[in-house]
Amino acid sequence: MIVAGVMSGTSADGINVALVRITDSQSAGRQAHIAGKQRPISRRATNAGLRIKLLGHAEYRYPKNVRGAILEMMNSPAAAVADIARLNFLLGELYAGAVLNTQRKFRRKAGLAGCHGQTIYHQGEASTFLGRKIAATWQTGEGAMIAARLGIPVVSDFRPADMAAGGKGAPLVPFLDYFLYRDKHAGRIAQNIGGIANLTAIPAGSGPEQVIAFDTGPGNMVIDALMQRFFDKPFDFDGKVAASGKVLQPALAEILKQPFFSRRPPKTAGREEFGREFVQEFVRRCGRANKQDMIATATALTATSISQAIKRFVLPKGSFRELIVSGGGTKNRTLFGFLAKEANKLGLKLHLSDEYGIPSEAKEAVAFAVLAYETWHRLPSNVPSCTGAKRPAVLGKISYA
């Protein structure tokens, strides 16, 4: 089966589409365990039988006005319900268009699509709301609209099922990370740098119940916000602005004292932790420093928070040799250089996910193609040791064409 994976991250810079051929030598007889009222139990303790091949990948920038609207609605008390509803249907149209364009480009037709949607709110930790403890998440982009435009079933809204099972709804990519990077002899850490930075640590010879995964802190999010604020640009192309500044070490040290960085996993983050309020505090901490120095410091914050998270929460769990990096942050040479120095201090060899057959910018889209495939076959694809869920869960909701 060819599955289209669709991903739009916390940076809200655009849409990634991956066309993935998925085959499964264990597909025969897979329905036996879902007959009757049995609760699904994953037969993928080691992803046995699953084979994936990336057929093509494409990226599409959001129109400037659409990105602006998304950013306004994220973590914003002033967001209008009518505008959020309209955005839901608009994004459905944009996601469908991106898949159609990708299919034409690579002359392939998908039979199923998995769409993460655009996160506009994520609160993994329960807090009191109207007298009850509630955790909540919201990924927008109407699955029914995508299915109607593509003429195929669409799996969307993946996170709530994990949260209903007691998890934090994230991270979900560890299902793919374990499949791609598990090794009998080498412990590996898969580090994604999108808007938020998150890692998956896979000890040598481990089963999925031993996998550790969590958000380490900001990825590109703070850098992008400062670039927009000071230079009217959506991101620091090639890390050139950061390279022209110097890191403000006292400010960096103060910022790293914030509670999120020392909180033990499982933990997740979003604009609620590292959005506009955090950026305002960041600028205040930097004082009267020049703009280039602030960009350099934000870039160092991403690399250092990743390094500290690995040192505190991963290395005590076992021996790890490799740090495999993916996501849009790999395009920032200054950030990648900072991270290379940090990896060297930790005794880790740095790699790009491209070396393992999946381009760094395509990995998350591939992940949601794989998750959709599992859901289509009524199989769980969360990793409870990573999300904190009490049980495996079949993720997502299916919209039929």
C-alpha positions in Angstrom: 0.0 0.0 0.0 1.2 3.5 -0.8 0.4 5.9 2.1 0.8 9.7 2.1 2.1 11.1 5.3 1.4 14.8 5.9 3.1 16.8 8.6 3.0 20.5 9.6 5.1 21.3 12.7 5.0 23.7 15.6 7.1 26.2 13.6 4.0 26.6 11.3 6.3 27.2 8.3 4.6 24.8 5.9 3.5 21.3 4.9 5.7 18.2 4.4 4.3 15.3 2.4 5.9 11.9 2.1 4.7 9.1 -0.2 5.6 5.8 1.4 5.2 2.3 0.2 4.5 0.0 3.2 4.4 -3.7 3.0 3.8 -6.2 5.8 4.7 -9.9 5.7 2.4 -10.4 8.7 -0.7 -8.9 7.1 -2.3 -12.3 6.6 -4.4 -13.2 9.6 -3.9 -9.8 11.3 -7.6 -9.4 11.9 -7.8 -12.4 14.3 -6.8 -10.3 17.4 -9.4 -7.6 16.7 -12.4 -9.9 16.3 -15.2 -9.6 18.9 -14.5 -7.3 21.9 -10.9 -8.0 22.4 -8.7 -4.9 23.1 -6.0 -4.6 20.4 -2.6 -5.7 21.5 0.3 -4.7 19.2 1.8 -7.6 17.5 4.7 -5.2 16.6 6.9 -5.8 19.6 9.8 -5.5 17.2 8.0 -4.0 14.2 8.4 -7.5 12.7 7.4 -7.9 9.1 7.0 -4.1 8.4 8.9 -2.7 5.4 8.8 0.9 4.3 10.2 2.6 1.2 10.1 6.4 0.7 8.9 7.0 -2.9 9.0 10.8 -2.8 8.9 13.8 -0.5 7.9 17.5 -1.1 7.7 20.6 1.0 5.2 23.5 0.6 5.4 26.8 2.4 2.3 28.2 3.9 1.1 31.5 2.3 2.3 34.3 4.4 -1.2 35.3 5.5 -2.1 31.7 6.4 1.1 31.4 8.6 0.3 34.7 10.3 -3.2 33.5 11.1 -2.0 30.2 12.5 0.6 31.9 14.7 -2.1 34.3 16.0 -4.4 31.4 16.9 -1.7 29.5 18.8 -1.6 30.2 22.5 -3.8 33.2 22.0 -6.8 34.1 24.3 -8.0 36.4 21.6 -8.5 33.7 19.0 -12.1 33.8 17.6 -14.0 30.5 17.5 -15.3 31.3 14.0 -11.7 31.9 12.7 -10.5 28.6 14.2 -13.4 26.8 12.5 -12.6 28.4 9.2 -8.9 27.6 9.6 -9.8 24.0 10.2 -11.4 23.7 6.8 -8.9 25.9 5.0 -6.0 23.7 6.2 -7.9 20.6 5.0 -7.9 22.1 1.5 -4.2 23.0 1.7 -3.2 19.6 3.0 -5.2 17.9 0.2 -3.7 20.2 -2.4 -0.2 19.4 -1.1 -0.8 15.6 -1.4 -2.3 16.0 -4.9 0.7 18.0 -6.1 3.1 15.5 -4.6 1.3 12.6 -6.3 1.6 14.4 -9.6 5.2 15.2 -9.1 6.2 11.6 -8.4 3.4 9.9 -10.5 2.2 7.9 -7.6 -1.3 7.5 -6.2 -1.8 6.9 -2.5 -4.5 4.6 -1.2 -4.5 6.1 2.4 -3.3 9.3 4.0 -2.2 10.1 7.5 -2.3 13.8 8.5 -0.9 15.1 11.8 -2.6 18.5 11.4 -1.5 21.8 12.7 -1.2 22.0 16.5 -2.8 25.1 17.8 -2.9 24.0 21.5 -1.2 21.2 23.4 -1.4 20.8 27.2 0.0 17.4 28.1 -0.2 18.0 31.9 -3.7 18.0 33.4 -4.8 21.2 35.2 -8.1 22.2 36.8 -10.8 23.3 34.4 -14.4 23.8 35.5 -13.8 21.7 38.6 -12.1 18.8 36.9 -8.5 17.9 36.0 -8.2 18.1 32.2 -5.3 17.6 29.7 -6.1 18.7 26.2 -4.7 18.9 22.7 -6.0 20.4 19.4 -4.6 19.6 15.9 -6.6 21.4 13.2 -7.0 20.5 9.5 -10.3 18.8 8.6 -9.8 15.1 7.8 -13.2 14.8 6.0 -12.2 17.6 3.7 -8.9 15.9 2.8 -10.6 12.6 2.2 -13.2 14.2 0.0 -10.6 16.0 -2.1 -8.2 13.0 -2.4 -10.9 10.3 -2.8 -9.2 8.0 -0.2 -9.5 7.4 3.6 -7.6 9.7 5.8 -6.4 9.1 9.4 -6.0 12.3 11.4 -6.1 13.7 15.0 -3.6 11.1 16.3 -2.8 12.5 19.8 -6.2 12.3 21.7 -6.3 8.5 21.9 -3.0 8.4 23.7 -4.1 11.0 26.1 -7.4 9.1 26.8 -5.1 6.2 27.8 -3.4 8.4 30.3 -0.5 9.6 28.1 0.6 13.1 27.2 -0.2 12.7 23.5 3.4 13.1 22.5 5.9 12.2 21.3 4.5 9.8 18.7 7.4 9.5 16.3 9.3 7.0 18.5 7.3 4.2 16.9 9.2 5.0 13.7 12.4 5.8 15.4 12.5 2.3 17.1 11.8 0.7 13.7 14.6 2.7 11.9 17.3 2.8 14.5 17.2 -0.1 16.9 20.4 -2.1 17.0 21.7 -5.1 19.0 25.0 -3.5 19.7 24.8 0.3 19.6 22.6 2.6 21.8 21.2 5.4 19.6 19.5 8.7 20.2 17.3 10.1 17.5 17.0 13.9 17.9 14.4 15.8 15.9 14.7 19.6 15.7 11.5 21.2 14.5 9.7 24.0 16.2 10.2 22.0 19.4 13.1 19.6 19.8 12.4 16.1 20.9 14.5 12.9 21.2 14.0 9.1 21.2 16.7 7.1 23.1 16.9 3.4 22.1 19.3 1.4 24.2 21.2 -1.4 22.5 19.2 -4.6 22.1 16.2 -3.0 23.8 12.5 -3.8 23.4 10.0 -0.9 22.8 9.2 -0.8 26.6 12.7 0.4 27.2 12.6 3.3 24.8 12.8 6.8 26.3 11.4 9.8 24.5 10.5 13.4 25.4 10.7 17.0 24.3 14.0 18.6 25.2 12.9 22.2 24.8 12.7 24.7 21.9 14.0 23.7 18.5 13.7 26.4 15.9 10.7 28.2 17.6 12.5 30.8 19.6 15.1 31.5 16.8 12.2 32.0 14.3 10.3 34.3 16.6 13.3 36.5 17.2 14.1 36.6 13.5 10.6 37.7 12.7 10.7 40.3 15.5 14.0 41.8 14.7 14.6 41.1 11.0 11.1 40.5 9.6 12.3 37.1 8.3 10.6 33.8 9.1 13.9 32.0 10.0 17.7 32.3 10.2 18.7 31.1 6.7 21.7 28.8 7.1 22.3 30.2 10.6 24.1 33.2 9.1 22.7 35.7 11.6 23.6 33.5 14.6 27.1 33.1 13.1 27.6 36.9 13.2 26.8 37.2 16.9 28.2 35.9 20.1 26.5 33.7 22.8 25.4 35.6 25.9 26.5 33.0 28.4 25.0 34.6 31.6 21.6 35.0 29.9 21.8 31.5 28.6 22.6 30.1 32.1 19.6 32.0 33.6 17.2 30.8 30.9 18.2 27.2 31.4 17.1 27.4 35.0 13.5 27.4 33.9 11.6 24.5 35.4 10.8 22.7 32.1 14.5 21.8 31.5 14.9 20.0 34.8 11.5 18.3 34.8 11.8 14.6 34.5 10.3 12.8 31.4 7.8 12.0 30.1 7.2 15.6 29.2 6.0 17.6 26.2 6.2 21.2 25.1 4.8 23.6 22.6 4.1 27.3 22.2 2.4 27.2 25.7 6.0 26.8 27.1 8.1 28.4 24.5 5.9 30.8 22.6 5.5 34.6 22.8 5.7 34.9 26.6 8.9 32.9 26.7 10.3 35.0 23.9 9.5 38.2 25.8 11.3 36.8 28.9 14.2 35.7 26.7 14.6 39.2 25.3 14.4 40.7 28.8 17.2 38.4 30.1 19.4 39.4 27.2 19.1 43.1 28.2 20.6 45.6 25.8 22.5 43.1 23.7 22.5 43.5 19.9 20.1 41.5 17.8 22.7 39.2 16.4 23.8 38.2 19.9 20.2 37.3 20.8 19.9 35.1 17.8 23.2 33.4 18.6 22.0 32.9 22.2 18.7 31.4 21.1 20.6 29.0 18.8 22.9 28.0 21.6 19.8 27.5 23.9 18.5 24.8 21.5 21.8 23.0 21.3 22.6 23.2 25.0 19.1 22.2 26.2 19.4 19.1 24.0 22.8 18.3 25.4 21.7 18.8 29.0 18.6 16.6 28.5 20.8 13.8 27.1 23.2 14.1 30.0 20.6 14.2 32.7 17.9 11.8 31.5 19.4 9.5 28.8 23.0 8.7 29.5 22.3 7.3 33.0 20.0 4.7 31.4 22.8 3.0 29.4 25.6 3.2 26.9 24.8 5.3 23.8 27.1 5.8 20.8 25.2 7.8 18.2 23.1 11.0 18.0 21.0 10.9 14.8 19.5 14.3 13.9 16.6 15.2 11.7 14.2 18.1 11.2 14.4 21.6 9.8 17.1 22.5 12.4 19.6 20.5 10.4 19.5 23.2 7.7 20.9 25.8 10.2 24.6 25.3 10.0 25.4 27.3 13.1 22.9 25.3 15.2 24.3 22.0 13.8 27.8 23.2 14.6 26.8 24.0 18.2 25.2 20.6 18.5 28.3 18.8 17.0 30.4 20.4 19.8 27.9 19.3 22.5 27.7 15.7 21.1 31.5 15.5 21.2 31.5 16.5 24.9 29.0 13.7 25.5 31.1 11.1 23.6 28.4 10.7 20.9 29.0 10.4 17.2 26.7 12.8 15.2 24.8 11.7 12.1 22.0 13.0 9.9 19.0 10.7 9.5 19.7 10.9 5.7 22.5 8.4 6.3 19.8 5.9 7.3 17.7 6.3 4.2 15.2 8.9 5.4 15.9 12.6 4.5 15.9 14.6 7.7 13.1 16.9 6.5 10.9 14.0 5.6 11.1 11.8 8.7 8.1 13.1 10.6 5.9 12.9 7.5 7.0 9.3 7.0 6.2 8.6 10.6 2.6 9.7 10.2 2.3 7.6 7.0 3.4 4.6 9.1 1.1 5.5 12.0 -1.9 5.8 9.6 -1.1 2.4 8.2 -1.2 0.9 11.7 -4.4 2.6 12.5 -6.0 1.5 9.3 -5.3 -2.1 10.4 -6.6 -1.3 14.0 -3.2 -1.7 15.6 -1.7 0.4 18.4 1.2 2.7 17.5 1.8 4.8 20.6 4.8 3.8 22.7 3.6 4.0 26.4 7.1 4.2 27.9 7.5 7.4 25.9 4.1 9.1 26.3 3.3 7.9 29.8 0.1 6.1 28.6 -1.2 3.2 30.7 -1.7 1.0 27.7 -1.2 0.7 23.9 -3.7 2.7 21.9 -5.0 2.7 18.3 -4.3 6.3 17.3 -6.4 8.7 15.2 -9.8 9.1 13.6 -10.6 7.8 10.1 -12.5 9.9 7.6 -13.8 8.0 4.6 -14.0 9.4 1.1 
